[in-house]
Amino acid sequence: MSLIVQKYGGSSVANAEKIKNVARRVGKAHDQGNRVVVVVSAMGDTTDDLLELAARITAEPDERELDVLLSTGEIVSTTLLAMALHSMGYKATSLSGGQAGIWTDETHSKARILAVEAHRITQELEAGNIVVVAGFQGVTRNMDVTTLGRGGSDTTAVALAAALKADKCEIYTDVDGVYTADPRIVPGARCLREIGYEEMLELATWGAKVMHPRAVELGEVYNIPILVACSFNENPGTLIHGGASVEVRNKVRGIAHDTDVAKITIVGIPDRPGIAAALFEPLAKAAISVDTIVQNAGLNNVTDITFTVTKSDLPKAMKIIEPVARSVGGSKCLSDSNLGKVSIVGTGMQNSPGYAGRMFKALYEAGINIQMISTSEIRITCIVAQDKVKDAVRALHQAFELEKE
């Protein structure tokens, strides 16, 4: 008897009829002789609605209380799905993240899973129940509720699959799988049959919303194949695994983009050892992730440093960085939140020249100015104006002929 972990995103459980549809899919998997654990997100736009409600109360909600508020969205989904399963004659139990044994650190809104103690889930499975777990959340050892960040239900599902030694982890969403680019921007984008962990991690980290990066990391660490498929049809989807085909290593596999980008520039700081540490350590302590960093060539022992953060982190980052910049002799801090990033990803870039040149030429011919550049062995990312991101995605998809097999 196989153990399957399935995850359904917010669009898949957006209303009562869609929840019933998910219940039928879950019941079918159970009827095939599988033990089934289901992870669900909040219904539709519930999380955004709760954030908006909190913003009407206060401009700066307490992080602990905000996590408790946001966690309720997934609780609603789990209970309704369990009710739907009951109505169809199945035994089912809904569990919060804490009840499911998901322990996290104390970083509210961006908590990381420290351990999964899945004793309760195992007991429920042994009793013949389908187990429905609230995604996106866990608890600290002090029993405070935490959330894992947007898209964190993916991480919940893969973490449970690892802890339970599941045979399969299936992520169901509103698209057919992992595409070469966002099909809403590039109608000719292809759904990939398979992709390796390394490429998927780069795509997810740099903007592809179909999977959460930490979920892909966990999948790779524990060697858990992850199927990404659509909850509204029976199409085969995309398998994320460690054994990518040899022939796919010779080209760009996908285009990722993200418009949640803000830039901070610290002007006129001394060009001496220790300055970068003084600037970035406080941001790290505040759990603010910094992406691309560029330091200009120093002149007269004075330089500028520019880096990017998410737009949601910009106010907090500026509040931290401005006094630090003054303390080290910086003249001023500037910010720009009208930015985006576009990336090409493919293992073929590791040992083959020419990809950067083709990328930059395609953006130039599309009239798109590059503000910053960052790279890894299998990725090149360009920071561009936000209103040029879609044009950049289309230009790069065409330049690398990703519509072709």
Secondary structure as UniProt FT lines:
FT   STRAND          3..8
FT   HELIX           10..13
FT   HELIX           16..31
FT   TURN            32..33
FT   STRAND          35..40
FT   TURN            44..45
FT   HELIX           46..57
FT   HELIX           63..87
FT   TURN            88..89
FT   STRAND          92..95
FT   TURN            97..101
FT   STRAND          102..104
FT   TURN            108..109
FT   STRAND          113..116
FT   HELIX           119..126
FT   TURN            127..128
FT   STRAND          130..134
FT   STRAND          137..139
FT   TURN            141..142
FT   STRAND          145..147
FT   TURN            150..151
FT   HELIX           152..164
FT   STRAND          168..173
FT   TURN            183..185
FT   TURN            187..188
FT   STRAND          194..196
FT   HELIX           197..205
FT   TURN            206..207
FT   TURN            209..210
FT   HELIX           213..221
FT   TURN            222..223
FT   STRAND          226..230
FT   TURN            231..232
FT   STRAND          238..241
FT   HELIX           246..250
FT   STRAND          254..270
FT   TURN            273..274
FT   HELIX           275..285
FT   TURN            286..287
FT   STRAND          293..295
FT   TURN            300..301
FT   STRAND          302..309
FT   HELIX           311..313
FT   HELIX           314..327
FT   TURN            328..329
FT   STRAND          332..345
FT   HELIX           347..350
FT   HELIX           355..365
FT   TURN            366..367
FT   STRAND          372..376
FT   TURN            377..378
FT   STRAND          379..385
FT   HELIX           386..388
FT   HELIX           389..399
FT   TURN            400..403
//
